[in-house]
Amino acid sequence: MTTVRPERFVLDSGALIQVEHGDHRMIRLLDRVAKGDVIVTIPRTVVAETWRGGARQARLARLIKIADTASADTASTALVRLDELTPERADQIGLAIGSSGHDDIVDVHVALCARDPHRGTVDATIVTSDRDHIERVDIELKHVISDI
């Protein structure tokens, strides 16, 4: 019996801002997460870029809390995952900045999250408001970008 993996999405800062604003497309995506139909990955650098705290970020706070409470034991089955800025990930970001010439660490982190870390194949859709930035990092991602 073959196990079907849920579809995966990587959210950039523009996507998280739309979560805050209650954008209907993002709410539908989060409904799919709640049903277990999709997995969402949020790079920790995206959280750093968008988090300001306060009541107006209640939706975002709930989303991040779901990801934060997924323990290391359940990270592989969690439906909302944070891609942490580990020393290894920082090295990967630095190398990608050098090869792409695009020096925004958040954009580079988002682009790296769209690839399987072991095989290097693209395995996620990127939800972004900065298509051009992501394409500058990795042109092969142009077909998996969903503009928000």
Backbone bond lengths (Angstrom), bond angles and torsions (degrees), N, CA, C in turn:
res aa  C-N    CA-C-N  psi(-1)  N-CA   C-N-CA  omega(-1)  CA-C   N-CA-C  phi
1 M - - - 1.444 - - 1.529 109.04 -
2 T 1.314 116.84 129.51 1.447 122.52 -179.20 1.526 109.97 -92.40
3 T 1.315 115.31 133.17 1.454 120.30 176.97 1.520 108.45 -89.84
4 V 1.315 116.51 127.87 1.457 121.36 178.04 1.521 108.07 -90.38
5 R 1.326 115.03 124.13 1.458 119.54 178.15 1.519 109.77 -80.25
6 P 1.332 117.16 139.00 1.465 118.90 176.88 1.525 110.76 -64.02
7 E 1.308 115.65 152.17 1.458 121.53 174.67 1.525 108.14 -61.64
8 R 1.341 116.44 146.49 1.467 120.38 -176.84 1.520 110.24 -121.54
9 F 1.328 115.87 141.76 1.456 123.42 178.08 1.522 109.06 -125.95
10 V 1.337 116.34 142.48 1.462 122.76 172.89 1.528 106.34 -110.10
11 L 1.320 116.33 127.80 1.463 120.81 -178.21 1.518 110.50 -101.81
12 D 1.339 116.16 131.65 1.458 119.62 174.36 1.524 108.81 -98.55
13 S 1.313 116.68 -175.18 1.466 121.21 -175.70 1.523 112.27 -60.41
14 G 1.328 117.17 -40.83 1.462 120.40 178.66 1.513 111.78 -60.14
15 A 1.322 116.95 -37.99 1.466 120.98 178.34 1.524 110.67 -66.18
16 L 1.342 117.13 -42.43 1.470 119.33 179.34 1.522 111.58 -66.47
17 I 1.318 116.86 -35.76 1.468 119.97 176.30 1.526 110.05 -63.14
18 Q 1.327 116.32 -38.47 1.467 119.70 177.71 1.533 111.45 -69.07
19 V 1.330 117.67 -31.46 1.470 120.16 172.67 1.530 108.66 -59.82
20 E 1.336 116.53 -47.20 1.469 121.41 178.85 1.519 111.80 -56.67
21 H 1.334 115.84 -39.87 1.467 120.87 -176.38 1.522 113.13 -82.21
22 G 1.327 116.69 -2.36 1.458 119.96 178.78 1.517 113.90 74.20
23 D 1.333 117.62 26.58 1.465 122.17 179.07 1.530 109.90 -53.49
24 H 1.332 116.85 129.82 1.464 120.90 -174.82 1.525 112.96 -60.95
25 R 1.334 117.93 -31.99 1.476 120.12 178.89 1.522 110.66 -67.69
26 M 1.323 116.32 -40.45 1.462 119.73 179.71 1.531 110.92 -72.11
27 I 1.312 117.07 -36.57 1.466 119.84 177.68 1.528 109.62 -63.89
28 R 1.342 117.49 -40.89 1.475 120.49 176.64 1.522 110.91 -62.23
29 L 1.332 116.60 -41.38 1.464 119.99 178.57 1.532 110.27 -62.54
30 L 1.320 117.18 -44.06 1.466 120.38 179.82 1.525 111.53 -67.51
31 D 1.327 117.26 -31.30 1.473 119.96 173.21 1.527 110.16 -62.77
32 R 1.331 116.72 -39.36 1.467 120.90 177.83 1.528 110.74 -66.08
33 V 1.334 116.51 -35.29 1.469 120.41 175.63 1.525 109.05 -62.55
34 A 1.323 116.58 -47.45 1.468 121.20 -178.49 1.527 111.82 -59.76
35 K 1.327 116.94 -30.99 1.471 121.36 178.77 1.528 112.38 -82.82
36 G 1.328 116.70 -7.54 1.459 120.30 -179.17 1.513 113.86 82.63
37 D 1.335 116.67 13.78 1.465 121.23 -178.59 1.522 112.98 -80.77
38 V 1.322 117.27 -27.47 1.463 121.58 -176.95 1.523 110.23 -138.96
39 I 1.314 114.09 161.15 1.466 122.80 175.11 1.520 107.27 -115.80
40 V 1.322 116.51 139.85 1.458 121.67 177.30 1.523 108.51 -116.34
41 T 1.325 115.81 132.55 1.462 122.38 173.91 1.523 108.08 -112.91
42 I 1.328 115.63 131.19 1.461 121.60 177.61 1.524 107.75 -121.30
43 P 1.329 118.26 115.91 1.465 119.39 175.38 1.535 110.26 -64.07
44 R 1.315 117.15 138.51 1.468 121.46 -179.51 1.533 110.68 -58.66
45 T 1.332 117.83 -31.53 1.466 120.33 178.67 1.527 111.26 -65.80
46 V 1.329 117.26 -29.88 1.469 121.34 176.17 1.527 109.46 -67.49
47 V 1.325 116.49 -41.93 1.468 120.08 176.60 1.526 109.09 -59.69
48 A 1.323 117.56 -45.63 1.468 121.25 -179.35 1.527 111.35 -60.63
49 E 1.321 116.27 -37.22 1.465 120.06 -177.97 1.534 112.58 -73.83
50 T 1.321 117.75 -28.86 1.470 120.12 -173.02 1.523 114.91 -106.13
51 W 1.320 118.65 -22.65 1.461 120.84 -172.71 1.522 111.93 -73.26
52 R 1.325 115.58 125.08 1.462 121.65 175.73 1.521 111.61 -126.28
53 G 1.338 116.69 -13.88 1.458 121.45 -179.08 1.514 111.30 80.99
54 G 1.295 115.47 176.25 1.457 119.92 177.20 1.519 113.10 95.52
55 A 1.326 114.40 167.79 1.461 121.79 -174.16 1.522 112.98 -64.10
56 R 1.316 117.85 -30.70 1.460 118.20 -176.82 1.525 112.62 -70.88
57 Q 1.321 117.50 -9.21 1.459 120.98 177.20 1.530 111.63 -107.51
58 A 1.323 116.92 27.69 1.470 120.78 -176.84 1.529 112.04 -60.12
59 R 1.333 117.81 -43.51 1.474 119.97 179.17 1.522 110.63 -61.76
60 L 1.322 114.99 -45.04 1.463 120.17 -179.85 1.526 110.42 -64.37
61 A 1.321 116.94 -40.93 1.466 120.80 179.21 1.524 110.77 -60.19
62 R 1.335 117.35 -42.05 1.471 120.58 178.52 1.526 111.02 -63.45
63 L 1.324 116.17 -42.46 1.462 120.63 -179.70 1.530 110.98 -62.63
64 I 1.317 116.86 -45.62 1.467 121.01 -179.64 1.531 110.38 -67.12
65 K 1.327 117.01 -37.59 1.465 119.89 179.00 1.524 110.75 -62.54
66 I 1.328 117.00 -40.15 1.467 120.52 177.06 1.522 109.57 -58.46
67 A 1.322 116.07 -45.32 1.465 120.32 -179.38 1.523 111.44 -67.71
68 D 1.327 116.92 -42.14 1.466 120.71 -178.32 1.523 112.55 -65.30
69 T 1.335 117.37 -31.54 1.458 119.79 -177.21 1.523 112.82 -81.43
70 A 1.328 117.07 -10.49 1.471 119.29 175.80 1.526 107.05 -71.44
71 S 1.305 116.06 112.91 1.466 119.70 -178.38 1.519 110.59 -72.59
72 A 1.297 116.33 167.74 1.470 121.19 178.16 1.521 110.94 -58.93
73 D 1.328 116.56 -31.18 1.462 120.32 179.82 1.517 112.79 -67.74
74 T 1.342 116.51 -29.23 1.458 119.71 -177.17 1.519 112.87 -108.99
75 A 1.322 117.47 6.09 1.463 120.29 -176.49 1.519 112.36 -56.36
76 S 1.323 117.83 -34.64 1.462 119.97 -178.42 1.523 112.21 -72.97
77 T 1.328 118.08 -18.97 1.460 120.78 179.59 1.525 112.49 -110.39
78 A 1.315 117.97 -3.53 1.460 121.26 -179.43 1.525 110.17 -65.21
79 L 1.309 116.10 143.94 1.460 121.05 -179.91 1.518 112.31 -87.98
80 V 1.335 117.38 -21.99 1.461 122.53 173.49 1.518 106.20 -124.01
81 R 1.321 115.55 119.91 1.470 120.67 -174.74 1.522 110.34 -123.23
82 L 1.324 114.97 141.19 1.461 120.60 171.35 1.520 107.86 -98.84
83 D 1.317 116.59 130.34 1.456 120.49 173.35 1.523 105.79 -93.20
84 E 1.314 115.66 105.60 1.461 121.61 -172.94 1.529 111.95 -72.93
85 L 1.316 114.94 154.79 1.461 121.41 176.08 1.530 107.92 -89.62
86 T 1.316 114.89 75.09 1.462 122.21 178.92 1.528 108.78 -79.40
87 P 1.327 118.30 166.75 1.468 119.19 175.10 1.536 112.19 -56.56
88 E 1.333 116.88 -40.00 1.469 119.96 178.73 1.529 111.03 -64.06
89 R 1.343 116.38 -43.89 1.468 119.73 -179.83 1.523 109.99 -66.44
90 A 1.327 117.55 -38.25 1.464 120.84 177.57 1.526 110.65 -60.33
91 D 1.333 116.93 -41.05 1.468 120.54 176.85 1.524 111.06 -62.57
92 Q 1.337 116.71 -43.18 1.469 120.88 179.06 1.527 110.79 -62.24
93 I 1.319 116.43 -41.25 1.463 120.65 178.52 1.524 109.93 -63.29
94 G 1.325 116.84 -45.43 1.462 120.32 178.78 1.516 112.70 -59.10
95 L 1.330 116.70 -43.97 1.466 120.48 178.11 1.525 111.10 -63.29
96 A 1.330 116.57 -41.14 1.468 120.23 -179.89 1.529 111.40 -68.13
97 I 1.324 117.47 -35.17 1.461 120.40 174.92 1.522 109.33 -61.73
98 G 1.324 115.92 -44.32 1.459 119.98 179.64 1.514 113.05 -62.88
99 S 1.323 117.22 -41.13 1.467 119.65 -176.96 1.526 112.86 -79.57
100 S 1.343 117.24 -29.33 1.469 119.53 -177.25 1.524 112.82 -93.10
101 G 1.334 116.57 -25.06 1.455 119.99 -175.72 1.529 112.74 78.06
102 H 1.320 117.69 4.91 1.468 122.10 178.64 1.524 107.29 -101.91
103 D 1.335 117.24 117.10 1.463 120.03 -168.68 1.529 115.54 -99.62
104 D 1.312 118.19 16.66 1.462 120.18 177.02 1.523 108.45 -88.54
105 I 1.339 116.93 110.80 1.466 119.23 -174.14 1.523 112.72 -64.81
106 V 1.324 117.86 -29.46 1.465 119.82 179.35 1.525 110.01 -67.38
107 D 1.330 117.48 -48.47 1.469 120.82 178.30 1.523 111.19 -58.67
108 V 1.317 116.28 -43.43 1.464 120.44 -178.89 1.529 110.20 -65.89
109 H 1.316 117.14 -42.19 1.467 121.13 178.70 1.534 110.15 -61.16
110 V 1.329 117.20 -44.26 1.467 121.47 177.78 1.526 109.89 -58.36
111 A 1.322 116.69 -48.17 1.468 120.76 -178.60 1.528 111.36 -60.74
112 L 1.316 117.45 -43.16 1.465 120.50 179.61 1.527 111.69 -63.55
113 C 1.320 117.02 -34.24 1.470 120.66 -179.00 1.526 112.77 -67.26
114 A 1.312 117.73 -17.60 1.470 120.44 -179.14 1.525 112.57 -81.07
115 R 1.313 117.00 -4.17 1.469 120.83 -178.84 1.526 110.88 -111.83
116 D 1.319 115.48 144.15 1.459 121.14 174.11 1.528 107.49 -61.92
117 P 1.333 118.27 125.79 1.466 119.94 -175.04 1.524 114.30 -66.11
118 H 1.311 117.94 -21.15 1.466 120.53 -177.70 1.522 112.46 -95.01
119 R 1.316 116.22 -38.71 1.469 120.24 -177.12 1.516 113.44 -99.44
120 G 1.315 117.32 -21.54 1.457 120.69 -178.67 1.519 113.80 79.13
121 T 1.321 116.83 4.27 1.460 120.37 -179.91 1.528 110.34 -83.05
122 V 1.317 115.62 150.75 1.459 120.55 177.44 1.523 108.14 -71.90
123 D 1.338 116.50 126.66 1.467 119.77 -178.18 1.527 112.96 -137.27
124 A 1.334 116.85 20.87 1.462 119.45 -179.00 1.521 110.49 -151.01
125 T 1.317 114.67 156.95 1.459 122.85 172.18 1.520 107.56 -95.63
126 I 1.321 116.95 135.14 1.465 121.51 177.87 1.525 108.54 -98.01
127 V 1.327 116.58 124.83 1.460 121.93 175.28 1.523 106.27 -98.86
128 T 1.341 116.11 114.34 1.460 120.59 -170.76 1.523 112.36 -146.02
129 S 1.305 115.52 157.67 1.461 121.87 170.46 1.531 109.75 -105.77
130 D 1.330 116.64 3.18 1.470 122.01 -177.14 1.524 111.78 -126.99
131 R 1.328 116.61 58.62 1.461 121.68 -179.85 1.534 111.69 -49.31
132 D 1.326 116.77 -48.13 1.469 120.50 -176.66 1.525 111.77 -58.60
133 H 1.320 116.79 -38.78 1.467 120.18 -179.35 1.527 110.92 -65.54
134 I 1.329 116.60 -44.24 1.466 120.43 -179.20 1.524 110.00 -66.05
135 E 1.328 117.30 -41.30 1.466 120.62 179.07 1.528 111.35 -64.46
136 R 1.343 117.20 -32.12 1.466 119.94 176.91 1.525 111.31 -64.58
137 V 1.309 115.44 -33.37 1.465 120.40 179.54 1.527 110.50 -74.82
138 D 1.344 116.30 -45.12 1.472 120.79 -174.49 1.524 108.83 -152.81
139 I 1.318 117.20 98.73 1.464 122.18 -176.42 1.525 112.15 -61.52
140 E 1.330 117.53 -25.55 1.466 120.32 179.22 1.527 112.37 -65.27
141 L 1.309 117.56 -13.97 1.462 121.12 -179.05 1.529 112.63 -85.92
142 K 1.328 118.12 -5.11 1.467 119.99 -174.07 1.525 113.24 -58.50
143 H 1.315 117.66 -26.29 1.466 120.98 -178.40 1.525 112.95 -86.36
144 V 1.320 117.61 -7.25 1.470 120.24 -179.07 1.529 111.99 -117.07
145 I 1.314 116.09 19.41 1.464 120.45 178.85 1.521 109.17 -96.67
146 S 1.321 115.15 130.25 1.461 122.14 174.25 1.521 106.83 -111.90
147 D 1.316 116.10 115.88 1.464 120.73 -177.48 1.523 110.64 -76.36
148 I 1.330 115.14 136.12 1.462 120.35 177.78 1.513 108.85 -115.39
